[in-house]
C-alpha cells in the first residue's frame, strides 16, 4: 500500500493545476481532472467531464495573471486521497476588466492508476470588506 502523500506533494499538485489554468493548457487540466469532476462556485454545482474541463481552460474571454495561496491546510484521510483547502488571491482579467479576487478554495485529489486526479473543487469568493 502506498504511503500517504506529504502536504508539500499535494500543494505542488494544486499549484500545477493553477499553473495549467494560468497557461490556458487544456491538455494539462484535463489530465489532472477526474473523469467527471464536481465543481461548486458562483454558478452553483456542476459535473464537468475531463475533456470539457480542458476546453473550458482554453476558451473564454478571461486570463489568470497571478495567484497566491495562504492559510493552506492538507488532510490525507487515506493513502490515495488528499484534500487541500486554502485562501487564494488571484489577479484576473474577465471580459476586458482586470480585478483582484480573494476566495476560499478546496480540492479533493484521488490517486489512481494514472496518477493523481482532482475529483472535486469548490471556490467561495470572499468579501474583503470588514463588517461594521
Residue pairs with C-beta under 8 A, 6 or more apart in sequence:
1 79
2 79
2 80
2 111
3 79
4 76
4 78
4 79
4 82
5 76
5 79
5 82
5 111
7 72
7 74
10 74
10 76
10 82
10 84
10 109
11 69
11 72
11 74
11 84
13 32
13 82
13 109
13 116
14 69
14 84
14 86
14 107
14 109
15 69
16 28
16 32
17 29
17 32
17 107
17 118
18 64
18 67
19 25
20 28
20 29
20 32
20 57
21 29
21 57
21 64
22 64
22 65
22 66
22 67
24 57
24 58
24 63
25 57
25 58
26 53
26 54
26 55
26 56
26 57
26 58
27 54
29 53
29 54
29 57
30 50
30 51
30 53
30 54
30 57
32 116
32 117
32 118
33 48
33 50
33 53
33 54
33 117
33 118
34 50
34 110
34 117
34 118
34 119
34 120
35 49
35 50
36 47
36 48
36 49
36 50
37 47
37 48
37 50
37 53
37 118
37 119
37 120
37 121
38 45
38 46
38 47
38 119
38 120
38 121
39 45
39 46
39 47
39 48
39 120
39 121
39 122
40 46
40 121
40 122
40 123
41 122
41 123
41 124
42 123
42 125
48 56
61 94
61 95
61 96
62 92
62 93
62 94
62 95
63 92
63 93
64 90
64 91
64 92
65 91
65 92
65 93
65 98
66 90
66 91
67 88
67 89
67 90
67 91
68 88
68 89
68 90
69 86
69 87
69 88
70 86
70 87
70 88
70 89
71 86
71 87
72 84
72 85
72 86
73 84
73 85
73 86
74 82
74 83
74 84
75 82
75 83
76 82
76 83
77 83
79 111
80 110
80 111
80 112
81 108
81 109
81 110
81 111
82 108
82 109
82 111
82 116
83 106
83 107
83 108
83 109
84 106
84 107
84 109
85 104
85 105
85 106
86 104
86 105
86 106
87 102
87 103
87 104
87 105
87 126
88 102
88 103
88 104
88 105
89 100
89 101
89 102
90 100
90 101
90 102
90 103
91 98
91 99
91 100
92 98
92 99
92 100
92 101
93 99
101 125
102 125
102 126
102 128
103 123
103 124
103 125
103 126
104 123
104 124
104 126
105 121
105 122
105 123
105 124
106 120
106 121
106 122
107 118
107 120
107 121
107 122
108 118
108 119
108 120
108 121
109 116
109 117
109 118
109 119
110 116
110 117
110 119
111 117
